[in-house]
Structure formats: C-alpha cells, structure tokens
Amino acid sequence: MTLRIVFMGTPEFSVPTLMEIVGQGHDVVACYTQPPRKAGRGMEERKSAVHQAAETLGIPVRCPQSLKSEEERAALAELAPDAAVVVAYGLLLPQAVLDIPVHGCLNLHASLLPRWRGAAPINRAIMAGDPETGVEVMRMEAGLDTGPVYMAEKLAIGQDLTAGELHDRLSVLGADLMVRALAALPRGGLVPTPQAEEGVTYARKLDKAETRIDWTRPAREVHDHVRGLSPFPGAWCEMEIAGRSERVKVLRSALDESASGEPGTLLTAGDELLVACGSGAVRLVQLQRAGKKPMPAAEFQRGAQLGAGARLS
C-alpha cells in the first residue's frame, strides 16, 4: 500500500532511508531538514545531505528553524501525511506535531534502546567497547528516544570497526528496516514494545575537549577511543616532528596488549609505530597531519621520521 510520507532527516545517515522509501513507491510529499549552514574554509552555505537528495528526487524541501509555531504545524497538517519518518533530523518534535500523521511518527535510531539514547549513539557504542549495537524503528514520543520499539536489527561491532564504517552499515540496515516497518504499518502489523526501564544510557554529543588521546588509559580503551572518533572528529595527540610540536590525528589503530612501556612512549619506529599505554600498547595504523590526507603509518613515517623512545603527549 502506498503511503503519504513526510520525511524528516538531515545528515548522510538519513539518505539511504529516504531513497529506499521512494524506491518502494511511497509518496514522499515533503522533506524537512536543517537549514543550510556555513561550512568549509570559504564559509559558504551548504545544504544538508537530505536537502540535496530531495532536490535530486524532485521532492519539496522545508527548512524551519522550529516546529513549535502554529503556522508550521498548520503547514505540516495541510500535507495530510499518513506517517512521518524521522531519521537524525536534529529537532525535537512537540506533541502537537507528533499527533498530526494518521499513523504517527516513526523514528529510526542507531542503537539498541534504551542504551544510547541521544545524539551520538554510534560513536558512544564504540568508545564504550560495546560488542554489538543495531538499529530500531520506534514510535516517537515527546521524550528523547523514549518511545516503544516496533522493529529491531542487531549488528556485531568488530574489534577494529571504526565509527565511520559502523555508520555506513547501520545506515543501510536501517533503510531496509524502515521500509519493512512501513509495509506493516497500514495493516496493523507493528506491535509496540515498551523500552526497558533499566539500562538507560545517554549518547551525549561529541565534544572537542574529549578528542585528545590519553595514553595513560589501558590500550583497549585507547583503541576504542580512536576508532570511535574516526574519521570525524578524529582522536589526536601531539608529536615532535622536524623540531616542532604538531597535532596529528590517529584514525586507525590496532591492539598489542603484550607490549609495555612508559605511557605515550614510541616503543618501535620504522614502518610500525607502537605506542605504550597505561597497560599494553596500540599500533598506529593510519594517521593524518594537519592539512594533509589520511595516510598509512609507513607513509607517515617517511615525512615524520619519528624514532623509538619519542614521546607522544
């Protein structure tokens, strides 16, 4: 059955769901997304990934700063949506908005609720060393990711999986899950399951202040920190290169829990960069100097020429 859908989303994570909904023949009558933002060195205004995709598909785009006004609610009601699909939109929806679609608002969330409610569930799951995560379709309530869950898919988090890689896998998995939920929606095939009251955690927004690597932590925690922030915003440390201190991002690492040494000390140099942690060590696999592209450790070393015993702050 074809549904009239209002789609609400902003980043690249949301795009596969939008494309899959359109591909399944549903009538997406409008896309709501965050307004264009100034970004880049030129500080030019950039449309969101959803905005660009919607324009390509010929779908009308709306970019309200808020949905709290009577005018915005009336404009949404005029679209007469059967359902609203929300994927990382970035605005909280007031109850008056949630009540407009005939079948309510369905949210795609990238965690296994109630773990990691909030803004950065993919990064937080990896940074915490979680062995698995997933995507869930839930019925939206006024609270932050508190609504009952309709459908879920789990996904194992490999030991070396980065946040970027997990993002891409969950984005595709979530798109498939959402269209299955929409297929079941009009025939009453979705059964809401209340979230557990125990095990609630919040995935707070990433802060630049937490991106610096702390070599005094155990190697496994350092490794999870690196991959949980890769590729963006990127975990970093300071290295002495060509006589001056330089901030370098570490985008990939590997565990070596058998090695030991003074935290932050480079135990081996050459093509392999092994750094001691509070316990164990991590091998730096991919790095990025300021203004340069990511590069493997061997290529990085050709320019940096770090020696064994060097200290990474």
C-alpha positions, 0 to 999 in steps of 0.5 A, a space after each residue: 500500500 502506498 503511503 503519504 510520507 513526510 520525511 524528516 532527516 538531515 545528515 548522510 545517515 538519513 539518505 539511504 532511508 529516504 531513497 529506499 522509501 521512494 524506491 518502494 513507491 511511497 509518496 514522499 510529499 515533503 522533506 524537512 531538514 536543517 537549514 543550510 549552514 556555513 561550512 568549509 574554509 570559504 564559509 559558504 552555505 551548504 545544504 544538508 545531505 537530505 536537502 540535496 537528495 530531495 532536490 535530486 528526487 524532485 521532492 519539496 524541501 522545508 527548512 524551519 528553524 522550529 516546529 513549535 509555531 502554529 503556522 508550521 504545524 498548520 503547514 505540516 497538517 495541510 500535507 495530510 501525511 499518513 506517517 512521518 519518518 524521522 531519521 537524525 533530523 536534529 529537532 525535537 518534535 512537540 506533541 502537537 506535531 507528533 499527533 498530526 500523521 494518521 499513523 504517527 511518527 516513526 523514528 529510526 535510531 542507531 542503537 539498541 534502546 534504551 542504551 544510547 539514547 541521544 545524539 551520538 549513539 554510534 560513536 558512544 557504542 564504540 568508545 564504550 567497547 560495546 560488542 554489538 549495537 543495531 538499529 530500531 524503528 520506534 514510535 516517537 514520543 515527546 521524550 528523547 528516544 523514549 518511545 516503544 520499539 516496533 522493529 529491531 536489527 542487531 549488528 556485531 561491532 568488530 574489534 577494529 570497526 571504526 565509527 565511520 564504517 559502523 555508520 555506513 552499515 547501520 545506515 543501510 540496515 536501517 533503510 531496509 528496516 524502515 521500509 519493512 516497518 512501513 509495509 506493516 504499518 497500514 495493516 496493523 502489523 507493528 506491535 509496540 514494545 515498551 523500552 526497558 526501564 533499566 539500562 538507560 544510557 545517554 549518547 551525549 554529543 561529541 565534544 572537542 575537549 574529549 578528542 585528545 588521546 590519553 595514553 595513560 588509559 589501558 590500550 583497549 580503551 585507547 583503541 576504542 577511543 580512536 576508532 570511535 572518533 574516526 574519521 570525524 572528529 578524529 582522536 589526536 595527540 601531539 608529536 615532535 616532528 622536524 623540531 616542532 610540536 604538531 597535532 596529528 590525528 590517529 584514525 586507525 589503530 590496532 591492539 598489542 596488549 603484550 607490549 609495555 612501556 612508559 605511557 605515550 612512549 614510541 616503543 618501535 619506529 620504522 614502518 610500525 609505530 607502537 605506542 605504550 599505554 597505561 597497560 599494553 600498547 596500540 599500533 598506529 595504523 593510519 594517521 593524518 597531519 594537519 592539512 594533509 590526507 589520511 595516510 598509512 603509518 609507513 607513509 607517515 613515517 617517511 615525512 615524520 621520521 619519528 624514532 623509538 623512545 619519542 614521546 607522544 603527549 
